[in-house]
């Protein structure tokens, strides 16, 4: 009897180890070619890949402490949501600490639109073409390689990497960097302390605001296009086409201001420099304001 009792804790631990093992996922649901797919995960990882099938498939593994997963909804509007056991509410706040990491590998029709919500989970989207993409994230890194008419990303501390083509993009992060080399004709970028590298255009509208992150932007404007860049203490570098046709206005309160188009002048009263110059017809507008960061306006090819 004593021998049996001695081995009971070991048996209990072994049983617990089996019970806590992650659950493999293999779920499928029919989908229309342009289905809307909503995905939510609290922690772990989310990978979304496009394929040429009218079907949504979920692989990966479900973390311990999560409710059984299902693909719910209709063929045109599907939802995949990881939830903690015993709690309800958005993202199940307060219960996710006891959950293991869930790894979602989701395959969707190439033309699908996506809505993804993650808390502490990196996200990768690859290959979708034609559908809108909306992402909300707290701390995971976000990488999106897709062709989309509309891309909206809100992140707190995770970086954002965009490639492919986003006709209209709104990218916002607090402390993460933004790397966006394939922006379409409308773009709005916001960050507090992250660095920004952006290319694309020709833009109809381009707005960028930062507090302390450095900015490096390259691209042109359509006729009557508008570009506005505002920085508190980060440095700004803007590269424009050599044949740009725009009225350019830039100012810096205490930073250095230099331009390949026209010459910056010191303000007559008080500190700071200012530049106002017209290139070509001046139909487009470029405005740059910086408080203490340096400003460089370069000519493409120089």
N, C-alpha and C positions, 0 to 999 in steps of 0.2 A: 504493500500500500504506500509506504513512504517513497519507494522507487518511482511509482506512478505519479505521485505528487511532485517529485523532483523534476520530472520531465514535462509537467503540465505548463509551466511558463514558457518553455521553449516551443511547445506545440502551439500555444496561443500566439507567440510572436510570428511563427511561420504562417499561421492562418491569417494574421493581420497583414503580413507582407503580400499574400495572395490577394486579399481583399482590397489593398491599396494600389494594386497594379493598374496602370492606365488601360482604358478600354479601346481596342482598335475600332476605327470607324470605316464603314463602307455603306454609304447611303446614296440613293439615286432618286430623282424625281423628273418626270417629263417637263419640258419648258418650251415656250415659244421662242423664236429666233431673237426677239427683242425684249425678252422678259426683264422685269425689275427684280433684282436679287438683293435682299437685305441680310447683312451678316453682322453678328455681335459676339465679341469674345472679351472676357475679363482679363485673363493673363495667359501667356503662352506665345502663340504665333499664328498669323493668318497669311496664307498664300493663295492668291486667286489667279488662275490661268485660263485663258480662252481656248476653246476648241470648236471644231466644226460639227457639233452635235446639238440637237435640240433636247438637251438634257442637262441637269445640274447634278454633279456628283461630289460627294464629300468623303475624303479619306483623312488619314491622320490618326490621332488618338485623343480620347476624352479623358481629361484629368480627374483624379480621384476627388470626390466631394461634389461633382457636378451632376445635375439631373440628366437622365437619358436624353440624347439628342435626336431631333427629328427635323426633316425638311417640311415645313408647313406652308399652307397657302394654295393658290391656284397655279396653273401652268404659266400664267403671265405675271404673277406676283408671288414670289417665294421668300420665305424667311428661314434663316438658320441662326439660332440664338442659344448661346451657352449660358446656363443659369446655375447658380449654386443651389444646393438642396436646402429646403427649410426656410428660404427667404423669398420675398417678392419685392417688386419695385425696380426702378431703372438701374441696371448693372448690379442689382443685389448688393448694394453697399453694406459693409459690415460683415458679410458672410464670405467674401471672396478670399480672405486671408487663409481660410482653412482648405481652399481648393488647390488641387494640383494644376499644373500648366496643361492647357488644351492646345493641341496642334491641329489646325484646320487647313487641309489642302483641298481647295474648292475649284472645280472646273465648271465653267459657265459657257453658254453660247457666245460666239464672238461679238454679236451685236447687243449683248445684254447691257443694261444700265445697272450701276452698283451703288449701294448705300452701306457703308461699313462703319461700325462703331467699335473701337477698341480702347481699353484702359491701359494695361501694361503689356502690350503685345506688339512686336514689330509687324509691319504689313507690307506685302509685295503684291502688286497687280501687274499682270503681263499679258499683252496681246489683244485686249478688247478693242473694238473698232466701231464707233458710231453711237455708243450709249453714253449717257451722262454719268459722272462719277462724283460722289459726295463722301467725304471721309471726316470723321471726328476721332481724335486720338489724344491721350494724355501724355504717355511717356515713350511710346515705341517709335522707332524710326520708320518712315514711310517712303517706299519706292514705287513709283508708278510709271510704267512704260505702256502707253496706250494712245490711240487716236480718239479724241472725244470732243464733242461740241461744247461741253461744259465740265470744268473741273473745279471742285470746291474742297479745300482741305483746311481744317482747323486743328492745330496741334499745340500742346503746351511746351513740352521739353524735347520732343523728338524732331529730328531733322527731316526735311522733305526733299526728295529727288524726283524730278519730273523729266520724262523724255517721251518721244513719239510726236504728238501734236495736240495741243489744247487750244481750241479756237477762242474760248473764253475761260480765263483762269482766275480764281481767287485763292491765294495761298497765304495762310496766316500761322505764325508760330511765335512763341514767347522767347525761348532761349535756343531753339534749334536753328541750324543753318537751312537756307533755301538754295537749291541748285536747280535752275529751270532753263535749260538751253533750247527749248522747243516751244516757245509761247506763240500763240496766234495773235489775232488783231485786237484782242481786249485782254488786259491783264491788270490785276490789283494784288500787290504783294505787301505784307505787313510783318514786321518782326521787332522785337525789343532789343535783344542783345545778339541775335544770330547774324552771321554774315550772309550776304545775298549775291549770287551770280546769276544773271538772267540774260538771255538772248532771244531774238525772235523778230516778230513784226513782218512787214511794216504795220505799225500799230495805229488803230483808230483812237484808242485810249490806253494809256499806261500810267498807273499811279503806284508809287512806292514810298513807304514811310518806315523809318527805323529810328531807334533811340541811340544805341551805341554800336551797332553792328556796321561793319564796312560794306560798301556796295560797289559792285562792278556790273555795269549794264551795257549791252551793245545791241543796236538795232535802229531802224529808221521809222519814219512816220508816213502815213498816207496824207494826201492833200487834206488840209483842215483837221489833221490829227492833233491830239493833245497828249503831252507828257508832263507829269509832275513828280518830282522827287524831293522828299523832305527828310532831313537828317538832323539829329541833335548834336551828337559828338562823333559819329562814325564818318570815315572818309568816303567820298563819292567819286567814282570814276565812270564817266559816260563816254562811249565811243559811238559817233554818228557817221553815216555815210559821207564821203567826200562831197557829193552833190546834193546834200540835204537842203531842202527848201523850207525854212522855218525862221520864226522870230525866236531868238534865244535870250532868255533872261536868267541870270544866276547871281546869287549873293551868298556871302559868308560873313558872319559877325567877327569871328576871331581866327578862323582858319585861313589857309592860303588858297587863293583862287587863280587858276590858270586855264587858258583856253586856246585851242588851235583855230578857233573862229572868233576873230576880234580880240580886243585887249581889255583885260580887267582894269578897273580904275579904283583907286582908294577913295573912300567916301570923304566928302569935304568936311563934314562935321561928325566926329566920333570915329570909332574903330570900324574895321570891316572893309570888304571889297565888293564891287558890283560890276556885272557885265550885262550889256544890252546890245544886241547885234542882230541884223537881219541878213539871212542867207537866201538868195534866190528871191522868189515871190513872197516869201514869208507867210505862206498860207497856213502852215502848221505852227504850233506853239510848244516850246520847251521851257519849263520852269524848274529851277533847282534852288533850294534854300537849305543852308547848313548853318548851325550856330557856331560850333567850334571845330568841326571836321574840315579837312582839306577837300577842295573840289578840283577835279581835273576833267576837262572836256577835250576829247581827242578826236582826230580825224582818222577814219578807217584807212588802213594802208600805211600810215605814218609809223 
